[in-house]
Amino acid sequence: MQEATEIDTAFYRKIFTDYIPYHRLLGFELDVLEHGKASLIIPYKKELLGNIVAGNFHGGVIVSAMDSIGGMAAMTMIDIKVDKIATIDIRTDFLSPAKKDNNVVVEAQVQKSGNRVVFTHIQAYHQGKPEHILAEGRAIYSVKRKS
């Protein structure tokens, strides 16, 4: 298991931005990256709305962000230069709609990191309003370690 001092944040940011073009397409911005923890921001843009009349973000955008940031948090628990990681399962509960004209923050915390799997807890909320959870979930990631 990696120690917090071993995280090369520049390398992780490069992975997030350059190696996963889907993040650029949706406009995801990596915010926090620490050992066992990560967060991203989804800047509002009208193309992310699922219901233009109600002004709600598409739920798929929120789930994609939850999977992406859960994976980043899980990556901080492995040797990313040699180990492999993939999503096994993600479960999301939508509690309230993400509304237009608001950025959304999605944050993940590793709950347990084992030899073969990493478990994360993930929450989404409007930027500046962490007390009002829009969605929460859990994701499990498979790990194939070289070491």
C-alpha positions in Angstrom: 0.0 0.0 0.0 1.2 3.5 -0.9 2.0 6.1 1.8 0.6 9.6 1.5 4.0 11.1 0.8 4.4 8.8 -2.3 1.5 10.4 -4.3 2.8 12.1 -7.4 -0.1 14.5 -7.8 1.2 15.9 -11.1 1.2 12.4 -12.6 -2.3 11.7 -11.3 -3.6 15.0 -12.8 -2.0 14.0 -16.1 -3.8 10.7 -16.0 -7.1 12.4 -15.2 -6.8 15.1 -17.9 -4.7 13.5 -20.7 -5.4 9.8 -20.5 -9.1 9.9 -20.1 -10.6 12.1 -22.8 -14.1 11.6 -21.5 -13.2 13.8 -18.6 -12.4 16.7 -21.0 -15.6 16.1 -22.9 -17.7 16.5 -19.8 -15.6 19.3 -18.4 -14.5 17.5 -15.2 -11.9 19.3 -13.2 -9.8 17.4 -10.7 -9.9 19.3 -7.4 -8.5 17.5 -4.4 -6.2 14.5 -4.5 -4.9 13.0 -1.3 -4.1 9.5 0.0 -7.5 7.7 0.0 -9.4 10.8 -1.0 -10.2 12.7 -4.2 -12.8 15.3 -5.5 -13.7 16.8 -8.8 -15.8 19.7 -10.0 -18.4 19.5 -12.8 -18.6 23.1 -14.1 -22.2 23.9 -15.2 -22.8 23.9 -18.9 -26.2 23.6 -20.6 -25.0 20.5 -22.6 -25.0 18.5 -19.3 -28.7 19.0 -18.7 -30.9 15.9 -18.9 -34.1 17.9 -18.5 -33.9 21.4 -20.0 -37.4 22.3 -18.8 -36.7 21.5 -15.2 -33.1 22.5 -15.5 -31.6 19.4 -14.0 -28.2 17.8 -14.8 -28.4 14.4 -16.5 -28.1 11.7 -13.9 -25.5 9.9 -16.2 -23.2 12.9 -15.8 -23.3 12.6 -12.0 -22.8 8.8 -12.0 -19.9 9.2 -14.5 -18.3 11.7 -12.2 -18.8 9.5 -9.2 -17.2 6.5 -10.9 -14.3 8.7 -12.2 -13.5 10.3 -8.8 -14.0 7.0 -6.9 -11.5 5.5 -9.2 -9.0 8.3 -8.6 -9.3 7.9 -4.9 -8.8 4.2 -5.3 -5.7 4.8 -7.5 -4.0 6.6 -4.6 -4.0 3.2 -2.8 -2.1 1.3 -5.4 1.2 1.7 -7.4 -0.5 3.3 -10.4 2.6 2.9 -12.6 2.4 -0.9 -12.5 -0.9 -2.0 -11.0 -4.2 -2.1 -12.9 -7.6 -0.9 -11.6 -11.2 -1.3 -13.0 -14.7 -0.7 -11.8 -16.5 -3.8 -10.6 -19.7 -2.2 -9.3 -21.1 1.3 -8.6 -24.4 2.0 -6.8 -25.8 5.5 -6.7 -28.8 7.0 -4.8 -30.1 10.3 -6.2 -31.4 12.4 -3.3 -32.0 15.7 -5.0 -31.6 17.0 -8.6 -28.4 18.9 -9.5 -29.8 22.2 -10.8 -28.6 24.4 -13.7 -26.4 27.4 -13.1 -24.6 25.4 -10.3 -21.3 23.6 -10.3 -21.3 20.2 -8.8 -18.6 18.8 -6.5 -18.2 15.1 -6.3 -15.9 13.7 -3.6 -14.8 10.1 -2.8 -13.2 8.6 0.2 -11.7 5.1 0.3 -13.4 3.0 2.9 -11.2 -0.1 2.6 -8.3 -1.0 0.4 -7.6 -4.7 0.1 -5.3 -6.9 -1.9 -7.7 -7.3 -4.7 -10.5 -4.7 -4.2 -10.9 -1.1 -3.1 -14.2 0.2 -1.7 -15.1 3.8 -1.9 -17.9 6.1 -0.6 -18.9 8.9 -2.9 -21.1 12.1 -2.5 -22.1 14.8 -4.9 -23.4 18.3 -3.9 -23.7 21.8 -5.3 -20.4 23.7 -4.9 -20.4 25.6 -1.6 -23.3 23.5 -0.2 -21.8 20.3 1.1 -24.6 19.9 3.6 -27.1 19.3 0.8 -26.2 16.0 -0.8 -27.5 15.5 -4.3 -26.4 11.9 -4.7 -24.4 9.4 -2.8 -23.0 6.0 -3.6 -20.5 3.3 -3.2 -18.1 1.9 -5.8 -15.9 -1.2 -5.8 -12.8 -1.4 -7.9 -10.9 -4.5 -8.9 -7.1 -4.3 -8.4 -4.4 -6.4 -10.2 -1.2 -5.8 -8.4 2.2 -6.4 -10.0 4.0 -6.2 -6.7 
